Amino acid sequence: MIILYTTILLFLLYSLLIIYYWQAWKSIPDYSMSFTLQQTKISIIIAARNEEENIGTLLAALQRQTYPAAFTEIIVVDDHSTDSTVAIARQFPRIKIIQLKEDNLNSYKKKAIETGVASATGDLIVTTDADCLPSPDWLTTIAAFRQEKQSVFIAAPVVFTNDNSLLQIFQSIDFLVLQGITGASVFKNSHSMCNGANLAYEKTAFDKVNGFTGIDNIASGDDMLLMHKIWKHYPDRVHYLKSKAAIVTTQPMKTWKTFFNQRIRWASKAKNYDDKRIIAVLLVVFLFNLSFLVLAVVGFSCYQYWLYLAGLWILKTIIELPFVRSVASFFNKRALLNYFFFFQPLHILYTIVSGLFGQIGKYEWKGRRVN
């Protein structure tokens, strides 16, 4: 009975957490510019490694931005690419290309971004990834929001593209949940969360916290760990930009191996979080998902626990569905909800695996073995 009571307690805590995120997400106002924008110099930094399939599409999209080109600087930092990434980037006008020289690092992306920031002449740094695609009003919306809110750090929305494959649909649903939690937590100032595919921060803020110093040897965390460093200095000036015009579209992983490596990479920074608020959240989420595995194992000695497991699966879906529906509506992804119930077991399993291996294991990323 201890197992059952513990599971009930974890479910109640998890339910309160999801309801909190749902209400917080709904309370975020959709942003739209309603004043005359004062132009500021923006430096876009793209850390790229072997991105010949994607870099051209991104740079073409940046050339189509409605924000004035005279106030835009595009910096591509090449991270030891062995393909045609640099050659393709050189075909575009107004692109500054920097090739990373350092080697034997544990976080090449942080070094690439840091190198880009050091070279940047803009007051506002905007980061995205080479496999991303922003809308034409992306920079205009970010600049307007920053001007109105006096933000020093902006977390902005990201969404996955997907085909009809099991892997891509699953990733898209999972990422919707993460984006909803990101928006809710930043808006409520409850903990630091963001995604490096769509970030903006003042260069002076980056310099004030000494950039990635102190976290530069951590493989992941060029987004959330930096965000928390800046939040500690400017707790009231870190904001979430909820606007369809600010959405950046990115690509899901193409294989299950790369998907798990990505999620293990994301989970690996948890042990380095200075933000203790998110540690409690992660612990509740992990233990709640682990309770499903415990019920499944105990069910072999008492089949009644399998009935509890089935009931918990249904209850988890019922609690999460309004939140996920609200987020999916914002991203125009409501069709994915048809799969939501059936993907629960896979989501539970991956949460347990990535959570464990993120703390104790190594993973491969961009052709490198990372600690």
GUPA-390688 format. One line per 3 residues: number of its first residue (from 0); for each residue x negated, y, z negated of C-alpha. Coordinates in nm, 2 decimals, padded with zeros to 4 digits, always signed. Example, Ala and Ser with C-alpha at 12.3 -4.5 7.8 and 13.67 -1.06 7.14 Angstrom:
0) -01.23:-00.45:-00.78  -01.37:-00.11:-00.71
END
This chain:
0) +00.00:+00.00:+00.00  -00.30:+00.23:-00.05  -00.36:+00.22:+00.32
3) +00.00:+00.31:+00.40  +00.01:+00.60:+00.15  -00.32:+00.73:+00.27
6) -00.19:+00.72:+00.63  +00.12:+00.90:+00.53  -00.08:+01.17:+00.36
9) -00.31:+01.21:+00.66  -00.01:+01.23:+00.89  +00.15:+01.51:+00.68
12) -00.18:+01.71:+00.68  -00.22:+01.65:+01.06  +00.14:+01.76:+01.12
15) +00.10:+02.08:+00.93  -00.21:+02.15:+01.13  -00.04:+02.10:+01.46
18) +00.26:+02.30:+01.36  +00.03:+02.58:+01.25  -00.15:+02.58:+01.59
21) +00.18:+02.56:+01.78  +00.33:+02.87:+01.60  +00.00:+03.06:+01.63
24) -00.03:+02.98:+02.01  +00.33:+03.10:+02.07  +00.26:+03.43:+01.87
27) -00.03:+03.53:+02.10  +00.10:+03.80:+02.33  +00.03:+03.76:+02.71
30) -00.21:+04.03:+02.80  -00.15:+04.27:+03.09  -00.34:+04.59:+03.16
33) -00.14:+04.91:+03.11  -00.39:+05.19:+03.12  -00.67:+05.34:+03.34
36) -00.97:+05.12:+03.32  -01.31:+05.28:+03.24  -01.58:+05.10:+03.43
39) -01.86:+04.93:+03.25  -02.15:+04.73:+03.38  -02.09:+04.36:+03.37
42) -02.36:+04.09:+03.40  -02.23:+03.75:+03.50  -02.47:+03.47:+03.40
45) -02.45:+03.12:+03.55  -02.68:+02.85:+03.42  -02.70:+02.60:+03.71
48) -02.87:+02.26:+03.75  -02.82:+02.05:+04.07  -02.49:+02.23:+04.16
51) -02.52:+02.24:+04.54  -02.17:+02.10:+04.57  -02.02:+02.39:+04.36
54) -02.24:+02.70:+04.34  -02.13:+02.83:+04.68  -01.76:+02.82:+04.60
57) -01.82:+03.00:+04.27  -02.04:+03.27:+04.42  -01.79:+03.33:+04.71
60) -01.51:+03.37:+04.44  -01.73:+03.63:+04.26  -01.77:+03.82:+04.58
63) -01.39:+03.85:+04.60  -01.35:+04.00:+04.25  -01.13:+04.32:+04.23
66) -01.37:+04.46:+03.98  -01.60:+04.71:+04.16  -01.92:+04.55:+04.29
69) -02.12:+04.85:+04.19  -02.05:+04.77:+03.83  -02.12:+04.39:+03.87
72) -02.44:+04.20:+03.84  -02.45:+03.83:+03.92  -02.74:+03.63:+03.77
75) -02.80:+03.26:+03.86  -03.05:+03.09:+03.63  -03.17:+02.78:+03.79
78) -03.25:+02.50:+03.55  -03.51:+02.29:+03.74  -03.27:+02.19:+04.02
81) -03.40:+01.93:+04.26  -03.13:+01.99:+04.52  -03.02:+02.29:+04.74
84) -02.87:+02.50:+04.45  -03.12:+02.78:+04.49  -03.11:+02.78:+04.87
87) -02.74:+02.81:+04.87  -02.74:+03.09:+04.61  -02.99:+03.29:+04.82
90) -02.74:+03.30:+05.11  -02.51:+03.54:+04.91  -02.57:+03.91:+04.87
93) -02.63:+04.08:+04.54  -02.74:+03.77:+04.36  -03.03:+03.77:+04.12
96) -03.19:+03.43:+04.09  -03.42:+03.33:+03.80  -03.59:+03.00:+03.79
99) -03.64:+02.85:+03.44  -04.00:+02.78:+03.37  -03.98:+02.62:+03.02
102) -03.98:+02.24:+02.99  -03.95:+01.98:+02.71  -03.66:+02.16:+02.55
105) -03.36:+02.01:+02.37  -03.12:+02.28:+02.50  -03.20:+02.39:+02.85
108) -02.87:+02.57:+02.89  -02.93:+02.80:+02.59  -03.27:+02.89:+02.73
111) -03.12:+02.96:+03.07  -02.85:+03.19:+02.92  -03.10:+03.36:+02.70
114) -03.33:+03.42:+03.00  -03.03:+03.56:+03.19  -02.93:+03.79:+02.91
117) -03.29:+03.92:+02.88  -03.28:+04.01:+03.25  -02.93:+04.15:+03.24
120) -02.87:+04.53:+03.29  -02.50:+04.51:+03.20  -02.34:+04.62:+02.87
123) -02.10:+04.32:+02.88  -02.23:+03.96:+02.94  -01.98:+03.72:+03.10
126) -02.08:+03.35:+03.12  -01.93:+03.08:+03.34  -02.04:+02.74:+03.48
129) -02.14:+02.66:+03.84  -01.84:+02.43:+03.89  -01.59:+02.69:+03.79
132) -01.35:+02.91:+03.99  -01.21:+03.24:+03.86  -00.91:+03.43:+03.99
135) -00.98:+03.76:+04.18  -00.87:+03.97:+03.87  -01.08:+03.78:+03.63
138) -01.35:+04.05:+03.56  -01.10:+04.33:+03.57  -00.88:+04.16:+03.31
141) -01.17:+04.09:+03.08  -01.30:+04.44:+03.11  -00.96:+04.59:+03.04
144) -00.90:+04.37:+02.74  -01.24:+04.45:+02.59  -01.18:+04.82:+02.64
147) -00.83:+04.80:+02.47  -00.92:+04.57:+02.18  -01.28:+04.70:+02.13
150) -01.39:+04.33:+02.14  -01.75:+04.23:+02.10  -01.68:+03.86:+02.18
153) -01.39:+03.73:+02.40  -01.29:+03.37:+02.43  -01.08:+03.32:+02.75
156) -00.88:+03.04:+02.89  -01.01:+02.74:+03.09  -00.82:+02.47:+03.27
159) -00.91:+02.15:+03.45  -00.82:+02.07:+03.80  -00.69:+01.71:+03.84
162) -00.59:+01.46:+04.10  -00.36:+01.16:+04.03  -00.63:+00.94:+03.88
165) -00.60:+00.81:+03.53  -00.93:+00.97:+03.42  -00.85:+01.32:+03.55
168) -00.50:+01.33:+03.42  -00.62:+01.22:+03.08  -00.89:+01.48:+03.07
171) -00.65:+01.75:+03.18  -00.41:+01.67:+02.90  -00.68:+01.64:+02.64
174) -00.83:+01.97:+02.75  -00.49:+02.15:+02.73  -00.48:+02.06:+02.36
177) -00.83:+02.19:+02.30  -00.74:+02.52:+02.48  -00.43:+02.56:+02.27
180) -00.62:+02.51:+01.95  -00.89:+02.75:+02.08  -00.63:+03.03:+02.14
183) -00.45:+02.97:+01.82  -00.76:+02.95:+01.59  -00.92:+03.26:+01.74
186) -00.60:+03.47:+01.74  -00.54:+03.38:+01.38  -00.91:+03.42:+01.29
189) -00.90:+03.08:+01.12  -01.21:+02.93:+01.27  -01.45:+02.98:+01.57
192) -01.37:+02.79:+01.89  -01.43:+02.86:+02.26  -01.56:+02.72:+02.58
195) -01.87:+02.84:+02.76  -01.70:+02.83:+03.10  -01.52:+03.15:+03.02
198) -01.68:+03.38:+02.76  -01.76:+03.75:+02.73  -01.97:+03.93:+02.47
201) -02.15:+04.26:+02.44  -02.52:+04.24:+02.50  -02.59:+04.45:+02.19
204) -02.40:+04.19:+01.98  -02.61:+03.91:+02.13  -02.93:+04.10:+02.05
207) -02.80:+04.19:+01.70  -02.77:+03.82:+01.60  -03.10:+03.74:+01.77
210) -02.93:+03.53:+02.04  -02.97:+03.16:+01.99  -03.24:+03.19:+01.73
213) -03.17:+02.93:+01.46  -02.96:+02.72:+01.69  -03.19:+02.70:+01.99
216) -03.30:+02.34:+01.93  -02.94:+02.21:+01.91  -02.85:+02.05:+02.25
219) -02.50:+02.19:+02.26  -02.33:+02.49:+02.11  -02.42:+02.77:+02.35
222) -02.06:+02.88:+02.31  -01.91:+02.80:+01.96  -02.23:+02.83:+01.76
225) -02.31:+03.17:+01.92  -01.95:+03.28:+01.87  -01.97:+03.21:+01.49
228) -02.30:+03.39:+01.46  -02.14:+03.70:+01.62  -01.82:+03.65:+01.42
231) -02.01:+03.68:+01.09  -02.12:+04.03:+01.19  -01.80:+04.13:+01.36
234) -01.51:+03.93:+01.21  -01.24:+04.16:+01.33  -01.37:+04.21:+01.68
237) -01.37:+03.85:+01.81  -01.06:+03.79:+02.02  -00.88:+03.55:+02.25
240) -00.76:+03.67:+02.59  -00.44:+03.50:+02.68  -00.38:+03.60:+03.04
243) -00.31:+03.40:+03.35  -00.53:+03.64:+03.54  -00.82:+03.55:+03.32
246) -00.80:+03.17:+03.36  -01.11:+02.99:+03.49  -01.05:+02.66:+03.66
249) -01.32:+02.39:+03.62  -01.37:+02.03:+03.73  -01.32:+01.72:+03.51
252) -01.58:+01.45:+03.48  -01.58:+01.21:+03.77  -01.65:+00.89:+03.58
255) -01.57:+00.75:+03.24  -01.94:+00.74:+03.15  -01.99:+01.11:+03.22
258) -01.66:+01.19:+03.04  -01.77:+01.02:+02.72  -02.12:+01.18:+02.75
261) -01.95:+01.52:+02.78  -01.73:+01.46:+02.47  -02.02:+01.32:+02.27
264) -02.22:+01.63:+02.36  -01.93:+01.85:+02.24  -01.90:+01.65:+01.92
267) -02.27:+01.65:+01.85  -02.27:+02.02:+01.75  -02.02:+01.95:+01.46
270) -02.30:+01.85:+01.22  -02.46:+02.19:+01.29  -02.15:+02.41:+01.23
273) -02.21:+02.69:+01.00  -01.83:+02.76:+01.01  -01.71:+02.54:+00.72
276) -01.35:+02.62:+00.81  -01.36:+02.40:+01.12  -01.53:+02.11:+00.93
279) -01.21:+02.05:+00.73  -01.00:+02.06:+01.05  -01.23:+01.81:+01.23
282) -01.23:+01.58:+00.92  -00.85:+01.57:+00.91  -00.82:+01.50:+01.28
285) -01.09:+01.23:+01.27  -00.95:+01.05:+00.97  -00.59:+01.07:+01.10
288) -00.70:+00.90:+01.43  -00.91:+00.65:+01.24  -00.60:+00.55:+01.04
291) -00.46:+00.40:+01.37  -00.76:+00.17:+01.40  -00.73:+00.07:+01.03
294) -00.36:-00.01:+01.08  -00.45:-00.22:+01.39  -00.71:-00.42:+01.21
297) -00.50:-00.48:+00.89  -00.22:-00.59:+01.11  -00.40:-00.91:+01.18
300) -00.34:-01.01:+00.82  +00.00:-00.85:+00.78  +00.19:-00.79:+01.10
303) +00.41:-00.53:+00.93  +00.12:-00.28:+00.97  +00.16:-00.31:+01.35
306) +00.51:-00.18:+01.31  +00.37:+00.11:+01.10  +00.12:+00.16:+01.38
309) +00.39:+00.18:+01.65  +00.60:+00.42:+01.44  +00.29:+00.64:+01.38
312) +00.23:+00.65:+01.75  +00.58:+00.78:+01.81  +00.56:+01.03:+01.53
315) +00.23:+01.16:+01.65  +00.38:+01.22:+01.99  +00.69:+01.40:+01.85
318) +00.48:+01.63:+01.64  +00.23:+01.72:+01.92  +00.47:+01.75:+02.21
321) +00.62:+02.10:+02.14  +00.26:+02.24:+02.10  +00.13:+02.07:+02.42
324) +00.44:+02.17:+02.61  +00.39:+02.54:+02.52  +00.02:+02.53:+02.63
327) +00.10:+02.33:+02.95  +00.36:+02.59:+03.04  +00.10:+02.87:+03.02
330) -00.14:+02.68:+03.25  +00.14:+02.56:+03.49  +00.06:+02.20:+03.40
333) +00.40:+02.08:+03.26  +00.41:+01.78:+03.50  +00.13:+01.62:+03.30
336) +00.36:+01.58:+03.00  +00.51:+01.28:+03.18  +00.20:+01.09:+03.08
339) +00.15:+01.23:+02.73  +00.31:+00.94:+02.53  +00.12:+00.67:+02.72
342) -00.22:+00.83:+02.68  -00.20:+00.84:+02.30  -00.39:+00.51:+02.24
345) -00.67:+00.62:+02.48  -00.69:+00.96:+02.31  -00.71:+00.81:+01.96
348) -00.99:+00.57:+02.07  -01.19:+00.84:+02.24  -01.16:+01.07:+01.94
351) -01.30:+00.80:+01.71  -01.58:+00.70:+01.95  -01.69:+01.05:+02.04
354) -01.67:+01.16:+01.68  -01.90:+00.88:+01.56  -02.15:+00.88:+01.84
357) -02.16:+01.26:+01.84  -02.31:+01.25:+01.49  -02.54:+00.95:+01.52
360) -02.61:+00.88:+01.88  -02.79:+01.01:+02.19  -02.63:+01.09:+02.52
363) -02.73:+01.16:+02.88  -02.65:+01.50:+03.04  -02.75:+01.64:+03.37
366) -02.99:+01.36:+03.42  -03.16:+01.41:+03.08  -03.16:+01.20:+02.76
369) -03.06:+01.43:+02.48  -03.09:+01.39:+02.10
END
